[in-house]
Amino acid sequence: MAIDLVHPTHAPLAFCGQPFPKIISNAGKDAIRRFVEFFTANIRNKNTREAYARAVTQFCNWCEHRRFSLELLEPVVIATYVEELGKRLSKPSVKQHLAAIRMLFDYLVVGQIVPINPAASVRGPKYVVKRGKTPVLSAEDTRRLIDSIDGATVTGLRDRALIAVMVYSFARVSAVVGMNIEDFYLNGKRYWIRLHEKSGKLHEVPAHHNAEGYVDAYLQAARIASEKKSPLFRTAPGKQRELTGRRMNRKEALAMIKRRTKVAGLPESICNHTFRATGITTFLKNGGTVEKAQAIAAHESPRTTKLYDRTKDEITLDEIERILI
């Protein structure tokens, strides 16, 4: 969903391709300006901005349907909305919607648009994640997938390199497709990978020798190694084998993953995030520590890293046979 915010002084006002929320526009120009700034100046991550925009739009529509004005919103109103959301959305989705509303009103309070945040005291549903749900491949199946990709074509070399970077650097797909050629660089005697993470943070990790080999082979075949400022992973429309100058996006990467896993005979549930989880799980299974995995993955908390640890998922037959009845 594209975010379309028309400047407050322009008419008609538009937000996300729809009429501007009346609960905001009716509160005056200062409220409109602060609302626009919340999404443009305050939230820098594109995915977060779009998710929060969807949540806020739904909330504003709900308020408009019930003819609430901004100054009439109280904790009981927000709590009622959250209760209704819980009947049709999952707990994580409800928590995200509440977070978006709470963050918006914090911004409006600081801008002196409203005196208090009516969502501040509202509690969302209790939801604790102790185990991630992302499908994980075994080391053997990952190798099978990589080896099944035809290395005789430039698109095959591209796809193999993209998957390898995700696996061996525990990188998010958005960070990988966001790489320029200069982000694969020589540092001393080793190549390194520079990833552009959320909030504009740069994260640099040494390239695993396999990832280094795959990326280098791709660059040589594509003949783009000298174009340092241009995208590393590029599109190849339709059945063409020639690359364009346009950067791949995560949806195109996912479509590629689905094609490649189907050919390799792997589960349809495999997705972009699988390779981040696969790399971390394999690392931990081979003696790596959670602390080191956290550093490689650039996670803020070790608890997040542990969600990717599937080393305890395998229940062996020997353990089952301990049930002596």
N, C-alpha and C positions, 0 to 999 in steps of 0.2 A: 504494500500500500504506500503510495507516494504521499509525502507531506506537502501540502500546498497551503501556505499561509500568506494571505494578502495583507499588505501593510494596513494598519489601523485607520489611516486617513483615506484609504481607498474604498470604493463601494462598487458592487456589493461585497461584503466581507465573506471570505471563504476560508474553510479549514478542512484539510483532507479531502478537497473536492466537493464538500458539502457546505450548505449555509452555515455561517458562523454560529456557534451555540448562543441561543438567546439569553441564557442565564448569565453569560459573560458580557455580551453586547449591551444588554439592558443595564448593566452596572456602570457603563460609561467608558470613555476613551482610555482612562488610566488602567482600568481593569483589562480592557482589550490589549493594550500595549504590554502589560505585565504577563498576560496569558501567552501572547506571541513570544515574548522573550523567554518564557519558561521552556518552550520547545526548541527555540533557535539558539539562544545563548547559554542556557543552563544545561541542556542535555546534548552532549557532543556525539555520543555513539548512535549511529543510524538505526540499528536494530532496536535499541532501547527506546529511541524517540518514536519509532513506529508502533511499538507495542504499547507504550504509554499513551500515544495518541488514540489508539483504538479503545483503550480502557476509559480514557477521559471522555471521548465522544459518546460512548454508551451511557456513561453516568450523566452527562449533560442532557442527552435525549430523555433519559428516565426522569430527570428533574423537570424538564420542560413539559413532559406529558402530565406531570402532577402539579404544574404551575408553581414550582418553588422558585423563589428569587435567591440571589446569592446570600443576602443578609438573613434569610430565614433558615439557612442550613444549620442544623444542630447535630450533635453526636447521635441522637436517636434516629435521625433521618439517614445518616450514613450507615448506621447499624442495620436499619431496615433494608437498605439497598444491598448490603453485603449478605444479609440473610437470603434475599431473593436470588442473588447470584449463585449462592451455594446449591440451589435447587437445579441448576442447569450447567454449572461449570465445575471442574475439578478443584480440589483444595489449592493446589499450586497456582491455578489461574485466578482464583478468588484472591489469594494473597498478593498476586501481582497487580490486580486491579486496585486493591486497597492501597498498595504501596504508591501507585501512580496518583491516586486521589490525595493521599496524605502529603506526598511530595509537592503536588501542585498547590495545595493550600498553605503549606509552609512558605512557598515562594510568594503567594499572595499576601500572607501576613507580613513578611519582611518588606514587601512593597507598600504596606499600609493600605491595602485594598480591603481586607477584612481584619477585624480585631483579634480573632482567635482561629485556630485550626479545628474545625468540627470533627475531623477524622483522627485527631491525635490520640484520643482515648478509646477509639474503637478497636477491638481486637479481632483479628482474622481467625480463620479455622486453624486448629493445631495440626501441624504437618511436619513430621521429622523424617528426613530421608537418610537411611543408613546404608543403602545399597543402590548403586546406580542401575538404570534400566537400559542403558545403551548396549546394543548387542556387541559382543566381543569375539574376535577371531582367535583361534589358536595360532601359534607360531607357524605350524605346518600349513594351515589353511591360508595364512597370509603369504607364505612363500609360494604356495600353489597359485594364488591370485596373481602375484607379481610375475611369476614365470609363464603364466598363460597369456600375457600381453605381448603382442607381436612387436618385437623391437626393430623390425625392418622398415617401419613407417615412422615419420616424425610425430604423428599423433600418438602412436603407441609409446614412443620414447617419452613424450610429454606426460602421458597418463601414468606411466611407471614412475617417473620422477616425482610427480605430484603426490602419489600415494606414499612413496618412500619418505618424502619430507614430513608428511603428517605422522607416519609411524615412528620414524627415528628421532623426531624432535618434539613429539607429543603436542604438535601444533594444531590450533583450531583451523578449520578450512578457510575462514575469512582472512586469517593472518597469512596463510599460504598463498591464496590467490591474490592477495594484496601485495605480494613481493614484486619488486623490480629486479632486473638482472644484477644490479649492483648490490643487492641484498644477499647474494651468494658470492662471497668474497674470500680472498686469500689473506690469512693472518698468520704471518710467520711461515711455517711449513704446512699448516692445515687450513682447509676451507672452513668457513663459518657461515651460519645462516642467521640473517637478521629478520626478525618478525615484528610487524607493526601491530601491537596489541591494543586492547580497549583503552579508551581515554588518551590515545596518542602515545602510549608508552612503547618504548623500543625494548625488545628482548632478543639477546644474542646467545646462540648456542653453537658449539662446535659441530660440524657435520659428521655424522657417522660415515665410515668409509663406503658403505653401500649407497647411502643417499648421495654422497659426493660423486661416486661413479655414475649413478643414474642421471643426476642433473647435468654433469659434464657431457655425457653422451648425448643428451637431449640438446644442449646448447650448441654442440658441434654440428649435429645433424640439421638443426634449424638455422644455423649460421647467423645467430643473433647475439653472440657473446659480447660483441663490441658495443651493443646498444644499451649502455648501462642504465639509462634513465627510463627505459621502456619496460612494459610488463614482462615478467618472467613466463608465466603460464597464460598462453593466448588461445583464442578460439579458433576452430576450424569448422566453419558452417557446413551443415549437410554431410554429404559423403566426401567432401573435399579433403585432400591430404595436405593442402597448403595452409599454413597458419596465417591468420590476419594479424593486425597490430593491436586488436582489441583484447582487453583483459578478460579472462574467464571470471564468472561470478560463482557464488556457492551453489546456485541452482543448477548451473551448467556442470559444475563439478559433481553434483549429486547424480545428475542424469548419466554422466560418464561412469560413475561408480556402479550404478544399477546395471548398465550394459556389461561392464567388465565382470561383475560378480555373477551375472547370469551365464555368461560364457564359461566361467570357471566352475559352474555348478554349485555356487554357494548360496546361502539363504537370502531370500528377498528382503529381509529386514535390515541387511547391512546398509549403513549410511555413512555420511562424511565423518561423523563423530566416532564411528567405530574404530578408526585408526588411531585416534588419540587414546582411547581406552585400551586398545590392543597393545600399543607401545608401552603404556604404563604398567599394564598387567604382566607383560612379558619381562619387563625390567625388574619388577618386584619378585617375580617367580625365579629369576636368576640371581637373587641375592642383593638387588638394589634396595635402598632404604626409601621410606616414604618421604623423608626430608629431602633427599636428592631428587626424587621424582617431582616433588613440589617445586624445587628450584628449576628443573628443566622445563616443566609445564607452565611455569610462571603463575602458579596458583597463589592467591592471597592467604589461604588457610590450608593446613594439612588435612582438615576434614573434607575439603573438596577433593583433594587428591585421592583420599581413601574411597571415595565413591567409585573410582575407576579401578580399584583393586578387586579383581575377580579370582584371585588365587585361592580363595576359600570356597569357591563355587563347586569345585569338583569333589563330589562325595564318592570315595573309592569303595569298591566291592568289599575290601577287607574291613572297612569300618562298618558297613552294613551287616557283615557276618558276625559282628560282635553282639548282635541281638540274639542271644541264646535262649530260645523258648522251646 
